[in-house]
């Protein structure tokens, strides 16, 4: 993916830029833990969690368009928008983990917040196991769809010369990782766009959908009457 963006913005997207991007993600995580926690002390934990859910939805929905703008227009502004949006979403992840214990105390009282937070972390562990698998499945489907589309445009003779097999054997070549988008692109007629930067589009839309569910679920959460809180 970096190679494709480098081709669109060769003077900006360098190895140094890539390492700086990773550093910014780490900084966003750290600053989110500090910044969102501080904001929650001012406006309250519940409004901050509304920001985490509702504000993330348009960000994920816009990501495919931002990536498309980077590739189609080679716009530095679009690239920096992508970087900023990525750091913003990572900051909310860090802020959520930093703010969650205090929010649990607000909702259910401070006495059992340790046990409640432990159960929340158990659920978080489950999502940490299921989430990457879901993303991998979505990426694999998008990659296969992109390969299938490219196969309709490739010259059968050129395909056979490179892979020493007819186009009909493409499914087997994909399974063995011999046939990839990058190898197919080397045989494409001029003007055929590289689909690699767009294979995460379905992932972004799925994330937006899951956040809609999270936003509704959070709306249904109600605070326990404080008079029922047990004293620590």
C-alpha positions as CSV (number, residue, x, y, z in Angstrom):
1,X,0.0,0.0,0.0
2,X,2.8,2.4,0.8
3,X,4.3,1.8,-2.6
4,X,1.1,2.8,-4.3
5,X,0.7,6.0,-2.3
6,X,4.4,6.7,-2.8
7,X,3.7,6.5,-6.6
8,X,1.0,9.2,-6.1
9,X,3.1,11.5,-3.8
10,X,6.7,10.4,-4.3
11,X,8.2,13.5,-2.6
12,X,6.1,13.1,0.5
13,X,5.5,9.4,1.1
14,X,9.0,8.2,1.9
15,X,10.3,5.6,4.4
16,X,10.8,8.5,6.9
17,X,7.1,9.5,6.4
18,X,6.0,5.9,7.1
19,X,8.0,5.7,10.3
20,X,6.7,9.1,11.3
21,X,3.1,8.0,10.7
22,X,3.6,5.0,13.0
23,X,5.1,7.3,15.6
24,X,2.1,9.6,15.3
25,X,-0.3,6.7,15.9
26,X,1.6,5.8,19.1
27,X,1.5,9.5,20.2
28,X,-2.2,9.7,19.4
29,X,-2.8,6.7,21.7
30,X,-0.9,8.3,24.5
31,X,-2.3,11.8,24.1
32,X,-5.8,10.3,23.8
33,X,-5.4,8.7,27.2
34,X,-4.5,12.1,28.7
35,X,-6.6,14.4,26.6
36,X,-9.9,12.6,26.5
37,X,-9.6,11.9,30.3
38,X,-9.1,15.6,30.9
39,X,-12.0,16.4,28.7
40,X,-14.2,13.9,30.5
41,X,-13.5,15.7,33.8
42,X,-14.9,18.8,32.3
43,X,-17.9,17.7,30.3
44,X,-18.6,14.3,31.9
45,X,-17.8,10.8,30.9
46,X,-21.0,10.0,29.2
47,X,-20.7,12.9,26.6
48,X,-17.2,11.8,25.9
49,X,-18.3,8.2,25.2
50,X,-21.0,9.7,22.9
51,X,-18.1,11.4,21.0
52,X,-16.2,8.1,20.9
53,X,-19.2,6.3,19.2
54,X,-21.0,8.9,17.1
55,X,-17.9,10.9,16.0
56,X,-16.2,7.7,14.8
57,X,-19.0,6.8,12.4
58,X,-18.5,9.6,9.8
59,X,-14.7,9.2,10.1
60,X,-14.8,5.5,9.1
61,X,-17.4,6.2,6.4
62,X,-15.2,9.0,4.9
63,X,-11.9,7.0,4.9
64,X,-12.5,5.3,1.5
65,X,-13.2,8.6,-0.1
66,X,-10.1,10.2,1.5
67,X,-8.0,7.3,0.2
68,X,-9.6,7.7,-3.2
69,X,-8.8,11.4,-3.2
70,X,-5.1,10.7,-2.4
71,X,-4.8,8.2,-5.2
72,X,-6.8,10.1,-7.8
73,X,-5.6,13.6,-7.2
74,X,-2.3,13.1,-5.5
75,X,-3.4,15.7,-3.1
76,X,-1.2,16.3,-0.1
77,X,-4.2,17.8,1.8
78,X,-6.0,14.5,1.4
79,X,-3.0,12.5,2.6
80,X,-2.7,14.7,5.7
81,X,-6.4,14.3,6.2
82,X,-6.0,10.5,6.2
83,X,-3.1,10.8,8.7
84,X,-5.1,13.1,11.0
85,X,-8.2,10.9,10.9
86,X,-6.1,7.9,11.7
87,X,-4.5,9.6,14.7
88,X,-7.9,10.8,15.8
89,X,-9.4,7.4,15.9
90,X,-6.4,5.9,17.7
91,X,-6.7,8.7,20.3
92,X,-10.2,7.6,21.0
93,X,-9.1,4.0,21.5
94,X,-6.6,5.2,24.1
95,X,-9.0,7.6,25.7
96,X,-11.7,4.9,26.0
97,X,-9.4,2.6,28.0
98,X,-8.2,5.5,30.2
99,X,-11.7,6.8,30.9
100,X,-13.7,3.6,31.2
101,X,-13.0,2.8,34.9
102,X,-14.2,6.2,36.0
103,X,-17.2,5.9,33.8
104,X,-18.0,2.5,35.3
105,X,-17.8,4.1,38.7
106,X,-20.2,6.9,37.6
107,X,-22.7,4.3,36.3
108,X,-22.6,1.6,39.0
109,X,-20.8,3.1,42.0
110,X,-17.2,2.8,43.0
111,X,-17.4,-0.3,45.3
112,X,-17.3,-3.0,42.6
113,X,-15.7,-1.1,39.8
114,X,-12.7,-3.4,39.9
115,X,-14.8,-6.5,39.3
116,X,-16.9,-4.7,36.7
117,X,-13.9,-3.4,34.9
118,X,-12.4,-7.0,34.9
119,X,-15.5,-8.2,33.1
120,X,-15.3,-5.4,30.6
121,X,-11.7,-6.3,29.9
122,X,-12.8,-9.9,29.3
123,X,-15.2,-8.7,26.7
124,X,-12.5,-6.5,25.2
125,X,-10.2,-9.5,25.0
126,X,-12.9,-11.4,23.0
127,X,-13.2,-8.5,20.6
128,X,-9.4,-8.3,20.3
129,X,-9.4,-12.0,19.2
130,X,-12.4,-11.7,16.9
131,X,-11.7,-8.3,15.4
132,X,-8.5,-9.1,13.5
133,X,-10.0,-12.3,12.1
134,X,-13.0,-10.3,10.9
135,X,-10.8,-7.7,9.3
136,X,-8.6,-10.4,7.7
137,X,-11.7,-12.1,6.2
138,X,-13.0,-8.8,4.8
139,X,-9.7,-8.0,3.3
140,X,-9.4,-11.4,1.7
141,X,-12.8,-11.1,0.2
142,X,-12.0,-7.6,-1.2
143,X,-8.7,-8.9,-2.5
144,X,-10.3,-11.8,-4.3
145,X,-12.9,-9.6,-5.8
146,X,-10.2,-7.3,-7.1
147,X,-8.3,-10.2,-8.6
148,X,-11.4,-11.5,-10.2
149,X,-12.1,-8.1,-11.8
150,X,-8.5,-7.9,-13.0
151,X,-8.7,-11.3,-14.6
152,X,-11.4,-10.1,-16.9
153,X,-9.0,-7.5,-18.3
154,X,-5.8,-9.5,-18.5
155,X,-4.5,-10.8,-21.8
156,X,-4.8,-14.7,-21.6
157,X,-1.5,-15.1,-23.5
158,X,0.4,-12.8,-21.2
159,X,-1.1,-14.6,-18.2
160,X,0.0,-17.9,-19.5
161,X,3.5,-16.6,-20.3
162,X,4.0,-15.4,-16.7
163,X,2.3,-18.2,-14.7
164,X,2.7,-21.1,-17.2
165,X,-0.9,-21.9,-16.8
166,X,-4.3,-20.8,-18.3
167,X,-6.5,-18.1,-16.7
168,X,-8.9,-20.9,-15.6
169,X,-6.3,-22.0,-13.0
170,X,-6.4,-18.6,-11.3
171,X,-8.3,-19.9,-8.2
172,X,-5.6,-22.5,-7.5
173,X,-2.9,-19.9,-8.0
174,X,-4.6,-17.5,-5.6
175,X,-4.8,-20.2,-2.9
176,X,-1.1,-20.9,-3.2
177,X,-0.3,-17.1,-3.1
178,X,1.3,-17.3,-6.5
179,X,-1.2,-15.0,-8.1
180,X,-1.4,-11.6,-6.5
181,X,-2.7,-8.2,-7.4
182,X,0.8,-6.8,-7.9
183,X,1.7,-9.5,-10.3
184,X,-1.5,-9.1,-12.2
185,X,-1.0,-5.3,-12.4
186,X,2.3,-5.9,-14.2
187,X,0.3,-7.5,-17.1
188,X,-2.5,-5.0,-17.2
189,X,-3.1,-2.6,-20.1
190,X,-2.2,1.0,-19.5
191,X,-4.9,2.9,-17.7
192,X,-6.2,0.1,-15.5
193,X,-6.2,1.4,-11.9
194,X,-4.5,-0.6,-9.2
195,X,-7.2,-1.7,-6.7
196,X,-4.8,-2.3,-3.8
197,X,-5.5,1.0,-2.0
198,X,-9.2,0.2,-1.9
199,X,-9.2,-3.3,-0.5
200,X,-9.9,-2.0,3.0
201,X,-13.1,-0.1,1.9
202,X,-15.4,-2.8,3.0
203,X,-13.6,-3.0,6.3
204,X,-14.1,0.7,6.9
205,X,-17.8,0.5,6.1
206,X,-18.1,-2.6,8.4
207,X,-16.4,-0.7,11.2
208,X,-18.9,2.2,10.7
209,X,-21.8,-0.3,11.0
210,X,-20.4,-1.8,14.2
211,X,-20.0,1.7,15.6
212,X,-23.7,2.4,14.9
213,X,-24.6,-0.7,16.9
214,X,-22.2,0.5,19.7
215,X,-23.8,4.0,19.6
216,X,-27.3,2.6,20.0
217,X,-26.1,0.2,22.8
218,X,-24.5,3.1,24.6
219,X,-27.7,5.1,24.3
220,X,-29.5,2.3,26.1
221,X,-27.1,2.3,29.1
222,X,-28.7,3.9,32.1
223,X,-27.0,4.9,35.4
224,X,-28.0,3.1,38.5
225,X,-29.7,5.3,41.0
226,X,-26.9,6.7,43.2
227,X,-28.9,6.0,46.3
228,X,-28.5,2.3,45.6
229,X,-24.6,2.6,45.4
230,X,-22.9,0.6,48.1
231,X,-20.2,2.4,50.1
232,X,-16.7,1.2,49.5
